[in-house]
Amino acid sequence: MKILIADKDNQAVKLLDLILKELKFEPIVCNSGEEAWRRFQSNNFPPVLIIDPNLPDISGFELLKRVRESKRGKVTYVIFLAPRGLRENLIAAYNAGVDDYIVKPFYAEEMKARLRSAKRLVTLQSNLLDRNILLEEMVYAVTHDMRTPLIAMEMTGKQAQEGIYGDLPESYKKILKTTEGSLKDLLSMVDNLLRVARYEAGKIERNTEPVDLLKVCQECLDELRPIYEKKGLNVRLLQDTLEVKLTIVRQDLKRVIFNLLDNAIKFTPARGSITLSVQKVQDKVIVGVQDSGRGVRAEEAKELFNRFARASGARHAPGTGLGLYMCRRIIEAHGGIIDCIPRKSEGEGTGTTFSFMLPVQN
């Protein structure tokens, strides 16, 4: 295993070099932060870094920041090797994201023990990541293979209702209609799983185009009209502008708005109200979906955008818990933010507001 040392202290570097070689590690020595950063970015990057916070060019904290913000930095074990100082320095280092902190001068046996622990943790993390990748590939393969037969079943059901295979009693048509609804739910879940798998693998569409936001909002409302009218919901669109253009993947934008509206319809009781709002603020646009349902508790609001998260009132409703997670990934991928404003009090009608903000096309 390679270990990168970023330290200008020759005496400490010599001792570290001896210890690492004794433990069968391969040391990579850098005397500056910029050199360490270049070596870290190489293809065969070291999974463990030992950094002196007081480097001659950029600080160890700046190097740590770059490492943590990089994709590979999430699986890198970082040790700060610093002169004895104030306790505040130790706290600042841990807050900045170091995994371990060793004070100079250090004992050789202590350093060996810390490095063995680092190797064990890096190995465990690497194994977990490999297994996670395997599981994600399996999920993608299974959901992809499920989609075709589900579409075929849905089409067959529609054709049967239309009488292509002969006349059917009304009772049979009702059963087929119910089955069609269940198949649509399954297809939606499969599409969400596939979409998440693509985003996690970095295989997202980049064919952005100028998109009319208000037109997409109206399309979503029109497609969902039969559902919300059946529940007797009062659904309205409020806008403070006649036109808003966004540079975005059109289907992504529609997916987010449709998902937020669909959730609001699902969890708003009969004869309740839903407001879809569009507000332009300088070079940004804020889209909100407010309902009059039971609402989301404050402690649940932030968690809803995580994978497989479900609100306490939605545990028995159909779904994968991936819809809002997918919305967050889409909005963040296009330079925006998404949020949930929880209910203010207990009980029916308190409601929840989901909103997202995106940059407007200049």
C-alpha positions, -999 to +999 in steps of 0.1 A: +000+000+000+013+035-009+014+062+017+020+098+007+040+121+031+036+158+028+062+173+052+091+197+051+106+183+083+135+162+071+141+144+104+104+134+107+104+123+070+135+101+075+119+084+105+086+079+087+104+064+057+121+038+079+088+029+097+068+026+065+094+004+048+095-018+079+057-022+077+060-030+040+044+002+029+056+022-001+063+059+010+059+088-015+076+118-001+066+154-010+081+186+004+053+209-006+015+209-007+012+215-044+035+185-051+015+163-028-017+174-045-003+165-080+008+131-068-026+125-051-043+132-084-023+106-103-040+074-115-024+052-089-032+075-060-022+066-024-051+058-001-033+071+030-019+106+034+003+120+062+003+158+062+021+185+081-004+214+085+025+239+081+036+233+046+057+259+028+033+268-001-003+259+007-013+249+042-021+214+052-057+225+058-059+237+022-045+204+009-070+185+031-099+206+017-089+198-019-086+161-010-119+159+007-137+178-022-123+154-048-142+122-056-114+099-044-110+120-013-140+103+002-121+070+005-088+085+016-074+082+052-057+114+063-033+118+092-021+152+104+014+151+118+018+184+136+041+201+162+027+202+197+003+231+199-030+244+212-060+221+217-079+243+192-056+231+164-066+195+171-103+203+171-100+224+139-082+195+122-109+170+131-136+195+121-118+199+087-120+161+081-088+145+093-090+108+104-061+109+129-039+135+145-003+127+157+019+152+176+056+156+169+079+143+182+062+109+179+070+074+192+079+049+165+056+022+180+027+046+183+031+055+146+032+019+136+000+011+156-018+041+140-007+031+105-019-005+110-053+009+120-053+031+090-045+001+067-073-020+083-099+008+079-089+016+043-090-021+034-125-025+050-138+006+032-124-006-001-141-040+003-174-023+012-172+000-018-165-030-041-196-048-027-217-017-031-207-014-067-216-050-073-250-046-056-257-014-077-249-033-109-272-061-099-300-037-091-295-020-125-295-053-143-326-067-126-347-035-129-337-031-166-348-066-173-381-061-154-391-031-174-398-048-208-422-075-194-440-048-173-446-026-203-458-057-223-483-066-195-495-030-193-501-029-231-518-063-231-542-051-203-551-019-223-558-039-254-580-063-235-600-034-221-604-020-256-619-053-268-591-064-291-592-099-277-630-100-277-658-086-255-653-087-217-678-083-189-676-050-170-664-068-139-633-081-158-626-046-172-626-031-137-601-058-126-579-050-156-582-013-148-570-019-113-542-041-125-531-014-150-528+011-122-506-013-102-484-019-132-480+018-137-468+021-101-444-007-106-431+009-138-426+041-120-406+024-092-385+006-118-378+038-137-368+055-105-344+027-096-329+028-131-325+066-129-309+064-095-285+037-108-275+059-137-269+089-115-249+069-090-227+055-118-223+090-133-242+080-165-265+110-166-278+128-197-261+161-205-283+171-234-295+203-218-316+227-238-336+260-232-368+248-216-401+268-209-407+261-172-443+273-172-451+250-201-436+220-183-457+229-151-489+230-172-481+197-188-477+181-154-509+195-142-528+184-173-514+148-170-524+146-133-558+163-137-578+130-138-563+119-105-567+152-085-602+159-099-613+124-089-603+133-053-620+167-055-588+186-049-585+223-057-552+225-076-540+259-089-509+274-106-496+308-093-470+326-113-455+361-110-440+360-145-452+352-180-421+333-191-391+315-175-364+298-195-341+272-179-311+255-194-318+219-183-326+184-194-363+188-201-373+153-189-354+158-157-373+190-149-406+174-157-397+144-136-391+167-105-423+188-109-444+157-116-430+138-086-436+167-062-472+172-075-479+135-074-467+133-038-489+162-029-519+146-045-512+113-028-510+127+007-537+154+005-571+143+017-602+146-005-614+182-012-580+196+000-559+221-019-526+221-037-507+252-050-480+250-076-461+284-075-435+299-098-416+329-086-387+347-104-361+363-081-334+381-100-314+354-119-331+325-100-365+309-101-383+292-071-408+265-078-430+254-048-456+228-042-478+234-012-505+210+000-530+209+028-523+173+040-510+162+074-476+176+066-441+164+075-425+166+109-395+190+112-372+162+123-381+142+091-379+171+066-342+170+058-340+132+058-367+128+031-341+136+003-319+106+013-322+073-004-351+051+007-363+077+032-401+077+039-421+101+060-438+084+090-472+091+073-461+074+041-448+041+053-479+022+041-481+040+007-467+023-024-432+036-034-395+030-031-385+060-012-363+071-041-385+098-057-373+128-036-338+115-036-339+115-074-353+150-073-324+162-052-298+146-074-314+162-105-317+197-090-282+197-076-268+184-109-282+215-126-268+239-100-299+243-078-311+235-043-343+217-031-359+219+003-389+209+024-407+233+048-423+211+075-457+215+091-461+242+118-485+222+139-501+188+144-532+177+125-550+176+092-546+206+069-513+219+083-496+209+051-461+208+037-442+228+011-416+214-012-396+239-032-365+240-055-345+269-069-327+269-102-307+295-122-326+312-150-312+312-185-297+346-194 
